[in-house]
Amino acid sequence: MSRRPLPGDAAPMPSTAQRALLVAAPLAFAALLMLHPTGGGDFAVLVSENLTAWLAVHYGAAVLFPLMGYLLWVLIADLPGRAATVARYAIPVYAVVYGVYEAMVGLATGIVTQEGGDRVAEAVNGIATHPIVGEGGLLPTVGGLAWIVAVTGAILALRAAGVRTSALVLLGIGTVMILHIPPIGPVALVCFAGAAVMIVGSPRPAAILAT
């Protein structure tokens, strides 16, 4: 049986692979989101005029949005307390609900456009404005709020663990990743990566992590 951590012991830290992922994944996601088509006006026209980039970005985002939830989980692994617990409940809600939203508004609209046929524009705009899965609908609202709750809980838990304020500020900026269009999303993801580097490099007494 392993002994209970004592004051002065080193706290468990992410593995080498996790450390690399904490930096590489947000930066790769930031680079991908720089390709995200933007523009006002008709949603269906935006998708059809930028179909290749639209699909490429959202195929990648379908993996990377949930992965960001995992990375946040890694940053607060083993941290005790109510804030960390709330964050750990909120992370899977974000990953699932926001992931479904991205699949519908990102991938579904691109695939429908790619397949063509009658009333494509009407169908694409119908998805984009749907009260459940569309932009501003129930799923993005719930998923976005879950991400905000998760990051806020993580910040509070990490502050209690002695992580420096500058890292927590960067992590807080990472909250706006869910807006994702450039330049907001990419900047937020770079900040998340910077926060991860600082958090992983911050010594945390194992006594704080003990349950």
Secondary structure, DSSP 4 states (H G I P E B T S, - for coil): -PPPP-TTPBPP---HHHHHHHHHHHHHHHHHHTT----SS-HHHHHHHTHHHHHHHHHHHHHHHHHHHHHHHHHTTT--SHHHHHHHHHHHHHHHHHHHHHIIIIIIHHHHHHH--TTHHHHHHHHHT-TTTSTTSHHHHHHHHHHHHHHHHHHHHHHHTT--HHHHHHHHHGGGGGG-STTHHHHHHHHHHHHHHHHHTS--BHHHH--
